[in-house]
Amino acid sequence: MIRILQSSWFAAALGCVLYLGTTAAVLTPSKFAAFKPPAPDYSAEDDPSWKFRNPEMDQWLSQIKSEREKLDLRQEQLDELQTRLDTEMQEVSAATQTVSQLQQNFNQSVISFGTQELQNIKHQTKLLSEMSPQGAIALLDQMPDDAAVRILFTMKDDVASLILDTWSKGGKAEAKRAAELTEKLRQISTAPPMALTTP
């Protein structure tokens, strides 16, 4: 027994046991309960980085916000202008279609003739111009309105006027026909009269 107590390993084991017992007695949880680390003091002179305010950055942000508001206003104005332009384009398109339709209707109502008919019409006009008004009326009365108007148009003004005046005095139906031919003469579309009148 004495030999065991004098051995070196027993002394080492006993030292460890005593050390652990002393440490456990000194370092109890109750000793650490009252200990609290001091709270950080964030004063105005020592703000954390996430609370840092840069006046120049604030000015930049203000300018960016102002520019954004101007851009939004400009975009709104451009949208309004685009809407107005679209509306006006639709109105112009509708007006153009109306004018085109009116032009087509006018062209359909206007009597015209091409150069291939010119020589034949001039020949007929010369013959009728040399006849008496009554004889010319008798022949013109048998022609369609378009053909009669072409011939009257190529006649000299005094000859055509005499024929129409005589025609209008022949009765109610004759006066109506003369008036219709006179109106169509006003609408006729062709080359300049001086180039078509008989010599």
C-alpha positions as CSV (number, residue, x, y, z in Angstrom):
1,M,0.0,0.0,0.0
2,I,2.8,2.4,0.9
3,R,4.5,1.4,-2.3
4,I,1.4,2.5,-4.3
5,L,1.2,5.8,-2.5
6,Q,4.9,6.5,-3.2
7,S,4.6,5.7,-6.9
8,S,4.8,8.6,-9.4
9,W,1.7,7.8,-11.4
10,F,-0.4,7.9,-8.2
11,A,1.0,11.3,-7.4
12,A,0.1,12.5,-10.9
13,A,-3.4,11.1,-10.7
14,L,-4.0,12.7,-7.3
15,G,-2.7,16.0,-8.7
16,C,-5.2,15.9,-11.6
17,V,-8.1,15.1,-9.3
18,L,-7.2,18.0,-7.0
19,Y,-6.9,20.4,-9.9
20,L,-10.2,19.4,-11.3
21,G,-11.9,19.7,-8.0
22,T,-10.4,23.2,-7.3
23,T,-11.4,24.4,-10.8
24,A,-15.0,23.2,-10.4
25,A,-15.3,24.8,-7.0
26,V,-13.9,28.2,-8.2
27,L,-15.5,28.4,-11.7
28,T,-19.2,27.8,-10.9
29,P,-22.0,29.2,-13.3
30,S,-23.2,31.6,-10.6
31,K,-19.8,33.4,-10.8
32,F,-20.5,34.3,-14.5
33,A,-24.2,35.2,-14.2
34,A,-23.5,38.7,-12.9
35,F,-20.9,39.3,-15.6
36,K,-22.3,41.2,-18.7
37,P,-20.2,42.8,-21.4
38,P,-20.6,46.6,-21.7
39,A,-23.0,47.7,-24.4
40,P,-21.5,49.6,-27.3
41,D,-22.1,53.4,-27.1
42,Y,-23.1,54.7,-30.5
43,S,-22.8,58.4,-30.0
44,A,-23.2,61.0,-32.8
45,E,-19.5,61.2,-33.1
46,D,-19.1,57.5,-33.5
47,D,-22.0,56.2,-35.6
48,P,-21.8,52.7,-37.1
49,S,-21.1,52.6,-40.9
50,W,-24.7,51.8,-41.8
51,K,-25.9,55.0,-40.1
52,F,-23.4,57.1,-42.0
53,R,-25.0,60.0,-44.0
54,N,-23.1,61.7,-46.8
55,P,-24.5,65.1,-47.8
56,E,-23.0,64.9,-51.3
57,M,-24.7,61.5,-51.8
58,D,-28.0,63.0,-50.6
59,Q,-27.6,65.8,-53.1
60,W,-27.0,63.3,-55.9
61,L,-30.0,61.3,-55.0
62,S,-32.1,64.5,-54.9
63,Q,-30.9,65.4,-58.4
64,I,-31.5,61.9,-59.7
65,K,-35.1,62.0,-58.3
66,S,-35.7,65.5,-59.9
67,E,-34.4,64.2,-63.3
68,R,-36.6,61.2,-63.0
69,E,-39.6,63.3,-62.3
70,K,-38.8,65.5,-65.4
71,L,-38.4,62.4,-67.5
72,D,-41.7,61.0,-66.4
73,L,-43.4,64.4,-67.2
74,R,-41.7,64.5,-70.6
75,Q,-42.8,60.9,-71.3
76,E,-46.4,61.8,-70.4
77,Q,-46.3,64.8,-72.7
78,L,-44.9,62.7,-75.5
79,D,-47.6,60.1,-75.0
80,E,-50.3,62.8,-75.2
81,L,-48.7,64.2,-78.3
82,Q,-48.5,60.8,-79.9
83,T,-52.2,60.3,-79.1
84,R,-53.1,63.6,-80.7
85,L,-51.0,62.8,-83.8
86,D,-52.6,59.4,-84.1
87,T,-56.1,61.1,-83.9
88,E,-55.1,63.7,-86.5
89,M,-53.6,61.1,-88.8
90,Q,-56.9,59.2,-88.7
91,E,-58.8,62.4,-89.5
92,V,-56.4,63.2,-92.3
93,S,-56.8,59.6,-93.6
94,A,-60.6,59.9,-93.5
95,A,-60.5,63.2,-95.2
96,T,-58.2,61.9,-97.9
97,Q,-60.5,58.9,-98.5
98,T,-63.5,61.3,-98.7
99,V,-61.7,63.5,-101.2
100,S,-60.6,60.5,-103.3
101,Q,-64.2,59.2,-103.3
102,L,-65.5,62.7,-104.3
103,Q,-62.9,62.8,-107.1
104,Q,-63.9,59.4,-108.4
105,N,-67.6,60.4,-108.3
106,F,-66.7,63.6,-110.2
107,N,-64.6,61.8,-112.7
108,Q,-67.5,59.4,-113.3
109,S,-70.0,62.3,-113.8
110,V,-67.6,64.3,-116.1
111,I,-67.6,63.6,-119.8
112,S,-64.2,63.1,-121.3
113,F,-62.8,61.9,-124.6
114,G,-59.5,60.8,-125.8
115,T,-57.3,61.9,-128.8
116,Q,-58.5,58.9,-130.9
117,E,-62.0,60.4,-131.0
118,L,-60.9,63.9,-131.7
119,Q,-60.7,63.8,-135.5
120,N,-64.1,62.1,-135.8
121,I,-65.7,64.7,-133.4
122,K,-64.1,67.6,-135.3
123,H,-65.6,66.2,-138.6
124,Q,-69.0,65.9,-137.0
125,T,-68.8,69.3,-135.5
126,K,-67.9,70.9,-138.8
127,L,-70.8,69.3,-140.5
128,L,-73.3,70.3,-137.8
129,S,-72.0,73.8,-137.7
130,E,-72.8,74.3,-141.4
131,M,-76.4,73.1,-140.9
132,S,-79.3,75.2,-139.8
133,P,-80.0,75.2,-136.0
134,Q,-83.1,73.2,-136.5
135,G,-81.3,70.6,-138.6
136,A,-78.4,70.4,-136.1
137,I,-81.0,70.0,-133.3
138,A,-82.7,67.2,-135.1
139,L,-79.5,65.2,-135.4
140,L,-78.2,66.0,-131.9
141,D,-81.5,65.0,-130.4
142,Q,-81.0,61.5,-131.7
143,M,-77.5,61.2,-130.1
144,P,-76.7,60.2,-126.5
145,D,-76.0,63.1,-124.1
146,D,-72.3,62.4,-124.0
147,A,-71.9,62.4,-127.8
148,A,-74.0,65.6,-128.2
149,V,-72.0,67.4,-125.4
150,R,-68.7,66.5,-127.1
151,I,-69.9,68.0,-130.4
152,L,-71.3,71.1,-128.8
153,F,-68.1,71.6,-126.8
154,T,-66.0,71.6,-129.9
155,M,-68.2,74.0,-131.7
156,K,-67.5,77.8,-131.7
157,D,-69.3,79.5,-128.8
158,D,-71.7,81.5,-131.0
159,V,-72.8,78.4,-133.0
160,A,-73.3,76.3,-129.9
161,S,-75.2,79.1,-128.2
162,L,-77.5,79.5,-131.2
163,I,-78.3,75.8,-131.3
164,L,-79.0,75.6,-127.6
165,D,-81.1,78.8,-127.7
166,T,-83.2,77.4,-130.5
167,W,-83.4,74.0,-128.8
168,S,-84.7,75.5,-125.6
169,K,-87.6,77.3,-127.4
170,G,-89.0,74.1,-128.9
171,G,-91.1,73.1,-125.9
172,K,-90.8,71.9,-122.3
173,A,-89.1,68.6,-123.1
174,E,-86.7,70.3,-125.5
175,A,-85.9,73.1,-123.0
176,K,-85.1,70.4,-120.3
177,R,-82.8,68.6,-122.7
178,A,-81.0,71.8,-123.6
179,A,-80.6,72.6,-119.9
180,E,-79.1,69.1,-119.2
181,L,-76.7,69.4,-122.1
182,T,-75.7,72.9,-120.9
183,E,-74.9,71.6,-117.4
184,K,-72.8,68.8,-118.9
185,L,-70.9,71.2,-121.0
186,R,-69.9,73.0,-117.8
187,Q,-68.5,69.7,-116.4
188,I,-66.7,68.5,-119.4
189,S,-63.1,67.5,-118.9
190,T,-60.7,67.6,-121.9
191,A,-57.9,69.5,-123.5
192,P,-58.0,73.3,-123.7
193,P,-61.0,74.4,-125.9
194,M,-58.8,76.3,-128.3
195,A,-57.1,73.1,-129.3
196,L,-60.4,71.3,-130.0
197,T,-62.5,74.0,-131.7
198,T,-63.0,73.7,-135.4
199,P,-61.1,76.2,-137.6
